[in-house]
Amino acid sequence: MSDVLIAFGTRYGATGDTAAAIVAVLKKKYKLVSDIWDLKDYRSCPDLSDYKYVIIGSGIKYGKWTENTEKYLENDFTGKKVAVYISSSYAGETETYDYAKKNFLENVIAKHSNVNPIATEAFGGRIPLTQIPKIWTLRILQRIPTFQKDNRDLEKIEKWAERVGKLFTEEN
Ligand SMILES: Cc1cc2nc3c(=O)[nH]c(=O)nc-3n(C[C@H](O)[C@H](O)[C@H](O)COP(=O)(O)O)c2cc1C
């Protein structure tokens, strides 16, 4: 049986890629076996009671989580160690990181008193080429001359996964 469930919601794939990177670290460093679940298939999601550790991730579009991922936060996580992350282009830029972490991550978690994560992080994102015209409607990014359409940081993701693995496996 697996140790960790990573349940994520994505529109363009970045959040799933991040889940895969996290799984690799948990396995290599802590021998933790993970199941990855894309919440677009919400109904068949594995039963939470089978896992001690849960990681929830969502992509951000116009400031919002995917609908199913936000719904997933309503589950009962009693007795489990939970970690939460987002993939957000604002979070990948120094100028807008704090804004993204507060508005897209902390404020969302705060709405769910049943979710008390041991770790949270806001990672950068990737905007597909076909979506570039749409993203320019987000004025805040136009003001950052160095803005990258792929501002994910694999090293940051792997370091966070290491920390999460440590917090999951340490006795307390
Ligand atoms: C139409 C559109 C709207 C977006 N809105 C936001 C936003 O409000 N805030 C943000 O940080 N990133 C925004 N992004 C960037 C996404 O967060 C980024 O593409 C991320 O990787 C999405 O995760 P996903 O690939 O898992 O869906 C937007 C991207 C698109 C294409």
The ligand as an SDF file (V2000), in Angstrom:
LIG
                    3D

 31 33  0  0  0  0  0  0  0  0999 V2000
   -5.8200   32.5300  -18.8750 C   0  0  0  0  0  0  0  0  0  0  0  0
   -4.8040   32.4130  -17.7880 C   0  0  0  0  0  0  0  0  0  0  0  0
   -5.0320   33.0530  -16.5710 C   0  0  0  0  0  0  0  0  0  0  0  0
   -4.0620   32.9670  -15.5530 C   0  0  0  0  0  0  0  0  0  0  0  0
   -4.2700   33.6140  -14.3700 N   0  0  0  0  0  0  0  0  0  0  0  0
   -3.3010   33.5950  -13.4210 C   0  0  0  0  0  0  0  0  0  0  0  0
   -3.4750   34.3010  -12.2070 C   0  0  0  0  0  0  0  0  0  0  0  0
   -4.4920   34.9470  -11.9380 O   0  0  0  0  0  0  0  0  0  0  0  0
   -2.4720   34.2560  -11.2920 N   0  0  0  0  0  0  0  0  0  0  0  0
   -1.3290   33.5310  -11.5160 C   0  0  0  0  0  0  0  0  0  0  0  0
   -0.4560   33.5050  -10.6560 O   0  0  0  0  0  0  0  0  0  0  0  0
   -1.1500   32.8490  -12.6540 N   0  0  0  0  0  0  0  0  0  0  0  0
   -2.0960   32.8480  -13.6050 C   0  0  0  0  0  0  0  0  0  0  0  0
   -1.9370   32.1540  -14.7560 N   0  0  0  0  0  0  0  0  0  0  0  0
   -0.7340   31.3300  -14.9300 C   0  0  0  0  0  0  0  0  0  0  0  0
   -0.9360   29.9330  -14.3580 C   0  0  0  0  0  0  0  0  0  0  0  0
   -0.9150   30.0030  -12.9800 O   0  0  0  0  0  0  0  0  0  0  0  0
    0.1400   28.9750  -14.8500 C   0  0  0  0  0  0  0  0  0  0  0  0
   -0.0870   28.7200  -16.2240 O   0  0  0  0  0  0  0  0  0  0  0  0
    0.1560   27.6760  -14.0630 C   0  0  0  0  0  0  0  0  0  0  0  0
    1.2330   26.8900  -14.4890 O   0  0  0  0  0  0  0  0  0  0  0  0
   -1.1600   26.9480  -14.1900 C   0  0  0  0  0  0  0  0  0  0  0  0
   -1.0860   25.6730  -13.6140 O   0  0  0  0  0  0  0  0  0  0  0  0
   -1.5060   24.3980  -14.4840 P   0  0  0  0  0  0  0  0  0  0  0  0
   -0.5450   24.3650  -15.6580 O   0  0  0  0  0  0  0  0  0  0  0  0
   -1.3350   23.2590  -13.5690 O   0  0  0  0  0  0  0  0  0  0  0  0
   -2.9140   24.6040  -14.9150 O   0  0  0  0  0  0  0  0  0  0  0  0
   -2.8860   32.2090  -15.7620 C   0  0  0  0  0  0  0  0  0  0  0  0
   -2.6950   31.5330  -16.9800 C   0  0  0  0  0  0  0  0  0  0  0  0
   -3.6400   31.6450  -17.9830 C   0  0  0  0  0  0  0  0  0  0  0  0
   -3.4070   30.9350  -19.2710 C   0  0  0  0  0  0  0  0  0  0  0  0
  1  2  1  0
  2  3  1  0
  2 30  2  0
  3  4  2  0
  4  5  1  0
  4 28  1  0
  5  6  2  0
  6  7  1  0
  6 13  1  0
  7  8  2  0
  7  9  1  0
  9 10  1  0
 10 11  2  0
 10 12  1  0
 12 13  2  0
 13 14  1  0
 14 15  1  0
 14 28  1  0
 15 16  1  0
 16 17  1  0
 16 18  1  0
 18 19  1  0
 18 20  1  0
 20 21  1  0
 20 22  1  0
 22 23  1  0
 23 24  1  0
 24 25  2  0
 24 26  1  0
 24 27  1  0
 28 29  2  0
 29 30  1  0
 30 31  1  0
M  END
$$$$
